[in-house]
Amino acid sequence: MQGKPKLVVLDDNEIFAALLVAALEGECDIRVGRNGREGVQLCLAECPDLLITDIGMPELDGIQMLHEFQKYSRLSAIPVFVVTATHFTRCHRSEIESYSQVRGVFCKTEEIENIVLEIRKELELAR
């Protein structure tokens, strides 16, 4: 990886997306989208080192987007962190984790610093 790592953040909650951007700006080249459809387009255009996505988004939700990623070899290789306000059932969580590129699932109620720490660890592994 040369230069700053590329990061795509997908969340229809502008406040949470802004928190992530504020915590990581300067360290990463960050693009932000509001739904899964934008996520597919951004990831095809940017080929990010990491994608952070919400699950409950309009147009194309996070799970549908991950399914769509399987159609493109370069998208299915992008590491993904899922960050959502939804409390998962065991079945729902296992469905998300069944996608090989999912590296972590976080609840938005967790401390933002803990989520950012895991993002930094993943980006360091990609170097």
C-alpha positions in Angstrom: 0.0 0.0 0.0 1.5 3.3 -1.0 0.5 6.6 0.5 -2.5 6.8 2.8 -4.9 3.8 2.9 -8.2 4.2 1.2 -11.3 3.9 3.3 -15.0 3.9 2.3 -17.5 4.6 5.0 -21.2 3.8 4.2 -23.9 5.0 6.6 -27.1 6.8 6.3 -26.5 8.2 9.7 -24.5 11.3 8.9 -23.5 11.9 12.5 -21.9 8.5 12.9 -20.2 8.7 9.5 -18.8 12.2 10.5 -17.5 10.7 13.8 -15.5 8.1 11.9 -14.2 10.6 9.4 -13.1 13.0 12.1 -11.3 10.2 14.0 -9.4 9.0 10.9 -8.9 12.0 8.7 -5.3 12.7 8.1 -4.5 9.0 8.4 -6.7 7.8 5.5 -8.1 8.9 2.2 -11.8 8.6 3.0 -14.9 8.5 0.8 -18.4 8.5 2.3 -21.6 7.0 0.9 -25.2 6.8 2.2 -26.4 3.5 0.9 -25.3 0.1 -0.5 -25.8 1.2 -4.1 -23.3 4.1 -3.6 -21.1 1.6 -1.8 -20.8 -0.7 -4.8 -20.1 2.3 -7.0 -17.5 3.8 -4.7 -15.7 0.5 -4.1 -15.6 -0.2 -7.9 -14.1 3.3 -8.5 -11.8 3.5 -5.5 -10.8 -0.1 -4.7 -10.5 0.8 -1.0 -8.2 -1.0 1.5 -11.2 -1.2 3.9 -14.9 -0.7 3.8 -16.9 0.2 6.9 -20.6 -0.3 6.4 -23.9 0.0 8.2 -26.5 -2.8 7.7 -29.8 -0.9 7.7 -29.5 1.5 4.8 -31.9 2.7 2.1 -31.9 1.4 -1.5 -29.5 -1.5 -0.9 -28.8 -2.6 2.7 -25.4 -3.8 3.9 -26.2 -7.5 3.5 -27.6 -7.1 0.0 -24.5 -5.0 -0.8 -22.1 -7.8 0.4 -24.1 -10.2 -1.7 -23.6 -7.9 -4.7 -19.9 -7.7 -4.0 -19.6 -11.5 -4.7 -20.2 -10.7 -8.4 -16.9 -8.8 -8.6 -13.7 -10.5 -7.6 -12.0 -7.3 -6.7 -14.9 -6.3 -4.4 -15.2 -9.6 -2.7 -11.6 -9.2 -1.6 -12.1 -5.9 0.2 -12.0 -6.3 4.0 -15.2 -5.1 5.6 -16.2 -3.9 9.1 -19.9 -3.9 9.8 -21.0 -1.2 12.3 -24.7 -1.0 13.1 -27.2 0.2 15.6 -29.1 -3.0 15.2 -28.7 -5.6 18.0 -28.2 -8.9 16.2 -29.8 -12.2 16.8 -27.3 -15.1 16.6 -28.7 -16.1 13.2 -28.4 -12.6 11.7 -24.8 -12.2 13.0 -23.8 -15.6 11.6 -25.2 -14.5 8.2 -23.1 -11.4 8.2 -20.0 -13.3 9.3 -20.5 -15.9 6.6 -19.0 -13.4 4.1 -15.3 -14.1 4.1 -14.3 -10.5 3.8 -16.1 -9.4 7.0 -13.4 -8.8 9.6 -15.6 -7.5 12.4 -19.1 -6.7 13.5 -19.6 -3.8 15.9 -22.5 -2.1 17.5 -22.7 1.7 17.3 -23.2 1.8 21.1 -19.5 0.7 21.5 -17.0 3.4 22.2 -15.9 5.0 18.9 -12.3 4.7 20.1 -12.6 0.9 20.2 -14.0 0.8 16.7 -11.3 3.1 15.4 -8.6 1.0 17.1 -9.8 -2.1 15.2 -9.9 -0.1 11.9 -6.3 1.0 12.5 -5.2 -2.6 13.3 -6.8 -3.9 10.0 -5.2 -1.1 8.0 -1.9 -1.9 9.5 -2.3 -5.6 8.5 -3.0 -4.5 4.9 0.4 -2.7 4.7 
